[in-house]
Amino acid sequence: MDDPKQVNIMTKYFKILALFLSLAVCAQNVTEMKTPKEASKKIIEFLEKKKFVQQANPNFYPGIADEKMRPILVKKINLIATDFLNVAESKNPTDIKYQKKIEVGLSRFTEVYMELDTEDREKICNYIEELMDIVHLESSNGQLNKFMYGFDPKSKMID
């Protein structure tokens, strides 16, 4: 490749390839996260605490509306926490991995969704937000809003 034209053409192809690879990486929008050192310990503490009980502060929660639903909901929330623990202890936790665990976790509530009252759905979201805070996940990518309200109010409305 002593021909300057060929070198110039190859340089252009290389630049185009580099641009496409850069765009592909950006399109995935994956954010590698540095999980706090104490995250595993805090998730284990979360798993051990009693859930869906009456709380006055910081947000009033009257306790679960239907007591027979408590073990079902606790199991589903604890599965999300266990999923978060697995991601936190993995070699490369990312926001996408945590968001996928939220998606899977919320899908577990599908069969009981119609039996939940508003306060119980809010409490489920509060528990997930608590887990997000533990691992420093900034966004559920609209999934909590979709679970709570049936849509993401931040997304564009189409007329």
GIPE-V74360 format. One record per pair of residues at least 4 apart in sequence whose ideal C-beta (glycine too) atoms are under 8 Angstrom apart, sorted by sequence separation. I is the first residue (numbers start at 1). J is the second residue. D is the distance in whole Angstrom. If there is no record, write none. Layout:
i;j;d
I;J;D
I;J;D
This chain:
i;j;d
3;7;7
4;8;6
5;9;6
6;10;6
7;11;6
8;12;7
9;13;6
10;14;6
11;15;6
12;16;6
13;17;6
14;18;6
15;19;6
16;20;6
17;21;6
18;22;6
19;23;6
20;24;6
21;25;7
22;26;6
23;27;6
24;28;7
35;39;5
38;42;6
39;43;6
40;44;6
41;45;6
42;46;6
43;47;7
44;48;7
45;49;7
55;59;7
56;60;6
65;69;7
68;72;8
69;73;6
70;74;6
71;75;6
72;76;7
73;77;6
74;78;6
75;79;6
76;80;7
77;81;7
78;82;6
79;83;6
80;84;6
81;85;6
82;86;7
83;87;7
84;88;6
85;89;6
86;90;7
93;97;6
94;98;7
95;99;6
96;100;6
97;101;7
98;102;7
99;103;7
100;104;6
101;105;6
102;106;6
103;107;6
104;108;7
105;109;8
109;113;5
112;116;6
116;120;4
117;121;7
118;122;6
119;123;6
120;124;7
121;125;7
122;126;6
123;127;6
124;128;7
125;129;6
126;130;6
127;131;7
128;132;6
129;133;6
130;134;7
131;135;7
132;136;8
133;137;8
140;144;5
142;146;6
143;147;6
144;148;6
145;149;6
146;150;7
149;153;7
151;155;7
1;6;5
55;60;7
64;69;6
88;93;6
93;98;7
116;121;5
132;137;4
140;145;8
146;151;6
1;7;6
55;61;4
64;70;5
87;93;5
131;137;8
132;138;8
145;151;7
146;152;5
54;61;6
90;97;7
109;116;7
145;152;5
54;62;6
55;63;8
113;121;8
116;124;8
132;140;7
145;153;6
1;10;7
54;63;4
64;73;7
145;154;7
53;63;6
87;97;5
142;152;3
52;63;7
53;64;8
87;98;6
129;140;8
52;64;4
128;140;7
142;154;6
142;155;6
84;98;7
87;101;6
109;124;7
129;144;7
128;144;6
52;69;8
84;101;6
52;70;5
83;101;4
51;70;8
125;144;5
52;73;6
80;101;7
83;104;7
51;73;7
52;74;7
80;102;7
83;105;6
106;128;8
125;147;7
51;74;5
105;128;7
124;147;7
125;148;6
80;105;3
51;77;6
79;105;6
102;128;6
121;147;7
122;148;7
121;148;6
77;105;8
80;108;8
76;105;7
79;108;6
102;132;8
47;78;6
76;108;5
76;109;6
47;81;5
98;132;7
46;81;5
47;82;7
73;109;8
98;135;6
106;143;6
43;81;6
47;85;8
99;137;8
102;140;5
106;144;8
109;147;7
73;112;7
98;137;5
102;141;8
72;112;6
99;139;8
103;143;6
43;84;6
44;85;7
99;140;6
102;143;5
106;147;5
43;85;5
93;135;7
95;137;6
99;141;5
102;144;8
69;112;7
95;138;7
95;139;7
99;143;7
40;85;6
43;88;7
69;115;7
69;116;8
73;120;7
77;124;7
80;127;8
84;131;5
88;135;6
40;88;6
80;128;6
87;135;8
39;88;5
40;89;6
66;115;7
77;127;5
81;131;6
84;134;7
65;116;8
69;120;7
73;124;7
77;128;8
80;131;7
84;135;6
65;117;5
35;88;5
65;119;7
65;120;6
64;120;6
62;119;6
35;93;5
61;119;6
64;123;8
32;92;6
33;93;5
32;93;7
33;94;6
61;122;8
32;94;5
33;95;6
61;123;6
31;94;6
59;122;8
30;94;5
31;95;4
30;95;7
31;96;8
33;98;8
61;126;8
30;96;5
29;96;8
59;126;7
28;96;8
52;120;7
52;123;6
51;127;7
46;127;8
46;130;7
46;131;7
43;131;7
46;134;7
43;134;6
42;134;5
43;135;8
39;134;5
39;135;5
36;134;7
36;135;7
35;135;5
36;136;6
35;136;7
33;135;7
34;136;8
33;136;7
33;137;7
